[in-house]
């Protein structure tokens, strides 16, 4: 009995650890041992690199948004690395480049996002490379707020906080918004504690000479930052930028996007697994395992808690475990009901939306891990607009 009870509570602790215990530990670390960064107003040359694949619906607005930034025009260029686009993306960029020499088009064969980013960085002339997406939007002062951190020679990468906005009217919008606000706050605390390791595809600036070459079929926002850490560079996180990107949308969009992200993120971690050496990088090892790996296993911890709770309830007459099993059963009943009515307004009611979102995301995490272990790690990607429409 003792061992079964212990196992149950181990599963419970592991389930809440990435979302409650780890953030509290990082909060205390950021308060007790803050790592400050020197900043100063500077205006280095900047290359904005946008990897694009069939982005005809958004590429014009994205380029116009980038060129409208409050930054010296002669110190800014916009590079579109078109990854074998088959729609009007290249045509639109060519037309715009005729009127503004700061716009450059790289017409590449279809080789994946990492290959497109590598080509864009290799073609960049700026001292600072800002990596972003075709559907992201910047407020006018984004560059000025980010580049001032490069006045500190130890800073090699500046990650911008992204505000996620709904792509469609989906029942996940509330919980997805809460998730991204939690994630942004956690990343900010990790940066203040000096152990930031997560990048951002929609908004990430790196010194060009230190921008690492990305491996194929990996999460570039993790691969780049982990390589920077391995080379001794520091990563900082900047909030209040006014950077906007889209949420994942419907149930199918959540499953597809989340599982794909986990698969390519695990590939990035595996390729840079030296950072998990607790003797060389104890803090980063702790952060990666806590922030990412244990969170991705949430579905395992939840299932383990349910099964061990059922065994305790069946074998022993203890009111506490009867009540806990009833709470878990109710949680999954509401999750299933939420899925059944996911295309109606009822699914937006928190009692349905929250359990449904947790279960879908946990299932997507497990699917991503399974795909990684199976070996199918192709980093397919698509415009957010089309992803949400499926």
C-alpha angles and dihedrals in degrees: 000000000000093000092048092050090048091050091050093053092045088058091047093050092047090050094055098032099087092046103038116009099041094048090051091051091049091047091056091045091052091050098044099037108023117176109214126203128218113232134186135168108267135157109210119171111271133206115197108206118199118185106206137185118180094335100150091133095059111016097091093052091044093054092045089050091051094048091049093062118123096253134110105281093218091057097051134078132172119214120193110200100197109201100210094304113191099190128067095291095108093043092053093048092048091052092051093045090059089065099039123036090199088075115084128183124206109195103202134177113254104275105140136267097291092053091049092051091048090053092047093050092046090054095046121112099187125105087228124044116206112200115205143151133252093245097046121103127206129207112233097259098047096109095047091051092050105040095054088074090063088070083083104078091209092062112091100163134034117195119200123217111243124212109216117217128190117269091196141358097279132157089237095065096095097046093038090053091050091048094053093046089051091047093049092050092048092050090049091053091048090052091050089049089052097245103099110147106156120095130195127236093202095051126011130136124200134174104259094228089055099042103121123223109255123232120235119270099009137120099269093201089061099034093053096046095045091051089049091052091048089055092052100260126140128231125209131189124221124201133192093044102131097237116155132194138158134271122232098259126202129024093270090047092051093050095045097043098042095046092047091050092052092048095052092039091055088049089054092049092047092050090050097035091137087085088067090065101117092201095054101030106019096158096045092045089054092046097048094048093045100040099039119010100043090043092053088054093056091113091057092050092048093049091046091052091050095049096045090045090053091051091049092049092048095048104036136039099228116144094209094061092043089055093045092051090049090053092050092047091051090049092056093043090056090045091055092045089051091053091049092054096033093124094054134073089251089074090066092065105107095232087063101027098054099050091041093051094047092050095045093048092045090050090048090052091053091046090052091051091048092050090050093050091045089055103241097126102153109149099220115178139183140180114284091237093060093041092058094047094060 
